[in-house]
């Protein structure tokens, strides 16, 4: 595979993952899949991140995201094991 194809696939995967985060967060459903408020919110976030409060916002949002990922991981990890039964 050519290097430009590898890079294109990496970029495509990255964009798909970012879109998945939009769906996972509930934003897509909450906005009725209307791109204008989603884009507006992203622009607001970008403004906030470049403001004097940017570092604080980044820390707060990162903390909330990490908590959500951890909570999701806990629900995926089985807490009990089911030993396989021996057959006669």
C-alpha positions in Angstrom: 0.0 0.0 0.0 1.3 3.4 -0.8 2.2 5.9 1.9 -0.6 8.4 0.8 -3.1 5.5 1.1 -2.0 4.7 4.6 -2.2 8.4 5.6 -5.6 8.7 4.0 -6.9 5.7 6.0 -5.4 7.1 9.2 -7.2 10.4 8.6 -10.5 8.6 7.7 -10.3 6.5 10.9 -9.6 9.6 13.0 -12.6 11.5 11.5 -14.9 8.5 12.0 -13.7 8.3 15.7 -14.5 12.0 16.2 -17.9 11.6 14.7 -18.5 8.6 17.0 -17.7 10.8 20.0 -20.4 13.2 18.8 -23.0 10.4 18.6 -21.7 8.9 21.9 -22.1 12.2 23.7 -25.8 12.4 22.7 -25.3 15.7 20.9 -26.5 14.3 17.6 -29.8 13.2 19.1 -30.2 16.3 21.2 -29.9 18.6 18.2 -32.0 16.4 15.9 -28.9 15.9 13.8 -28.9 19.6 12.9 -25.3 20.5 12.1 -25.7 24.3 12.7 -26.0 24.0 16.5 -23.3 21.3 16.7 -20.9 23.5 14.7 -21.9 26.6 16.8 -21.1 24.7 20.0 -17.8 23.6 18.6 -17.0 27.1 17.7 -17.9 28.2 21.2 -15.6 25.6 22.6 -12.8 26.8 20.4 -13.3 30.4 21.6 -13.4 29.2 25.2 -10.1 27.2 24.7 -8.3 30.2 23.3 -9.6 32.6 26.0 -7.8 33.3 29.3 -10.0 30.6 30.9 -8.9 28.1 28.3 -6.7 25.9 30.4 -9.3 25.7 33.1 -12.0 24.7 30.6 -9.7 22.1 29.1 -9.0 20.6 32.5 -12.7 20.5 33.4 -13.8 19.0 30.1 -10.9 16.5 30.1 -11.9 15.4 33.6 -15.5 14.9 32.6 -14.5 13.0 29.5 -12.1 10.7 31.4 -14.8 10.0 34.0 -17.3 9.1 31.2 -14.8 6.8 29.5 -14.0 5.1 32.9 -17.7 4.6 33.6 -18.3 3.1 30.2 -15.3 0.8 30.6 -16.7 -0.4 34.0 -20.0 -1.4 32.3 -18.2 -3.3 29.6 -15.9 -5.2 32.0 -17.7 -8.3 33.4 -17.6 -8.4 37.2 -18.3 -12.1 37.6 -16.9 -15.0 35.8 -18.8 -18.0 34.5 -16.6 -21.1 34.6 -17.2 -23.4 31.8 -18.9 -26.6 32.8 -17.3 -29.9 32.1 -19.1 -32.2 29.7 -19.6 -35.9 30.5 
